[in-house]
Amino acid sequence: MKNVSKKLIIFFLVALMGFSMMALPVSAANGIILTPSADSVQPGKTMYVDVGIALDNGVSGGKLEVTYNPQVLWFSKAASTKTPEVTDTIDEDATNAKITILFAPTDIANQVTQKLVFVVTNNSTPGSTGDITVKVLEASDADFAQLTPGQVGGGTLTKTITVASAPTPTPTPTPTTPVWTPGATTPAQTQAPAGTDEIDPSATPGEEETLEPSETPEASPTEAPVVTNKPAIASPTSTDDQALLIKSGALGFWMMVVLIVGIWVGIAIGYFIWGRRKGRAVRRSKIIGNDEF
């Protein structure tokens, strides 16, 4: 008897452990989905929040309650359209800032979600916070068995949204108007490029001036240069003139030398001839005289 009792107790404990191990993955995999598009949003900006239930073995249906801080967030039911073939109804209690979502998916899915649209109120103070809380009211698994809040992630999940500071706008530079003093010379008076407007110096400050575009002179046709076939005659340079003058002077000098030398040579030759004739005459006279005496 004792051995049979021990075997029964051991069998009971093993079976209990087996059932416990089979149930753990289901309860551990269950969870609430609450995913905001941003944790910090500026006043007047829109944000999206995904809410739902996740189960690895599928979900046959469930009901969620979403609460939010109306001082910071405003819910837009019109923008939060139902998810096709997943969400059955979306009910809003604006007075109590509550939203009820009934999930009834046509097909068993791993999770069912709904996208809710919120807007951060314009009068919310930067740095302030607002909570969004999702609470499981009802839930059932793939076998349509009711799940306790403890089997669905504890039954409640909260996210905090912070109001961000608005960006500081970049100041637009103010164009400055140049101050013109009557009688002063302006750049338009000293130099007015073609095609620009000139300022009338006689205008009274404060009066509206009529600006007239300066006229652009018409370009006259350029005459083509006349080309002749006459060869260009190179005029002698000053260096050539000097060389020619030197050559002319040298030629004249040598001609004078030759002329003087020729005269003296002629005189010498004449004197030589005259001397020889005179000598002959003297000798003849002597000879004739000797014969007479």
Secondary structure, DSSP 8 states (H G I E B T S, - for coil): -HHHHHHHHHHHHHHHHHHHHHHHHHHHH-EEEEEES-SEE-TT-EEEEEEEEEEEEEE-EEEEEEEE-TTTEEE-TTTS---TTTEEEEEEETTTTEEEEEE--SS-EEEEEEEEEEEE-TT--TT-EEEEEEEEEEEE-TT--B--GGGTTTSEEEEEEEE------------------TT---HHHH---TTSB---TTS-TTS-----B------------------------HHHHHHHHHHHHHHHHHHHHHHHHHHHHHHHHHHHHHHHHHHHHHHHHHHHHHHH-
